[in-house]
């Protein structure tokens, strides 16, 4: 799987745009976007986190040139997964999408 740089220019979802902005503004290793159901990592974070957390690495637009690596886990399990990352020496930040992406204006 091709690893896309976080600053790559492509058509990102509102959540991915928030993720990229958070990564640029916060000196962290992992950044997770939180929804009610899932926590997700994108780009290089996903490629690194998936094997460490023993979860599936997948992709948005899988198999296409603009595919974005991602991995996720259920929100209710976040504590256990975040603990694993911290115990391995990583810093973790949680960003929540607080607006309805359908109502977002660029």
N, C-alpha and C positions, 0 to 999 in steps of 0.2 A: 504494500500500500504506500502510495506517495504521501509524504508528510508535507502538508502545506504550511507555510509560515503564517503566524498569527496576523501579520500585517499585510497579507496577500489581499489584492483587490479583486473582489468578486461580489456577486449578489448575495449578501448575508441576510439572514433573518434578523428581526429586531433583537432577539435573544443573543445571537452571535455577535451583533454589533455591540451590545452591552458588555458581553464577555471580552471582546477585543479592547474596548475602552477601559474596562476594569484592569485588564492585564497591563495596559500602558501606564495607568495612573497609580498602580499599587505594586510595590516591590515584593511580589509573592511568587511561589513556584506553581502552586495549583490554585485555580479559581473555579469554583463550581457555581453554576446558575441553579437556583432553587425554584422549583414549582411545587405545587401541593403534592404531586405524585412522584416526581423524579428529581434527582440531582444529576447534572451532566457536566462533563469536561469535554473541551474541544481541542483541536489542533495537537501540538506537541504534548500538552498536558494529558490528553486522552491516550496517546501512544505510550507515554510513560506510566500512567496510572493503571491502565487495563491489566497488564500482567502483574503489577504489584498487588492489585486488589483481587486478582483472579476473576475478572469479569470480562465480558466480550467486548472487543474493540470492533466497532462498526463504523459506518460513514454516512453522512448526509450526501446525497447524490452518488451513492456507491458505484464504483466502477467507471465514473465519468472523470474527465480531466479536472473538473472543479470540485471533486469529492473532498469533504472535510471530515477528518477522523473525529469520532466521538465515542464516548462510553458513558454509561449512566447506571444508576442504582436507585431503588425505591427510597423515597424521602424518609420513611420510617426507619430505614437502616443506616441513615447518614452518620450517626454517631459512631457506629462500629467501623465504617470505612474511613472516616476522617481520623479516628484514633489510629488506625493502621498507618496512614500516611504520616501523621505526626510522630509516631513511634519510629518510623524509618527516617526521620529527620527533615521532613518536608514541612513547609508552612502552607496553611490552607486558609483561603478567604471564601466566604459565602456571599454571593450577590443574589438578591431576589428581584425578579421582574415584578414591578408593582403596578405597571400600567397594562391596559388591554392593548396588545400589539395591533389589533384591528383599528384602534382609534389613534394610533401613533402617527404624527405628522413629521416628516423628515425635515 
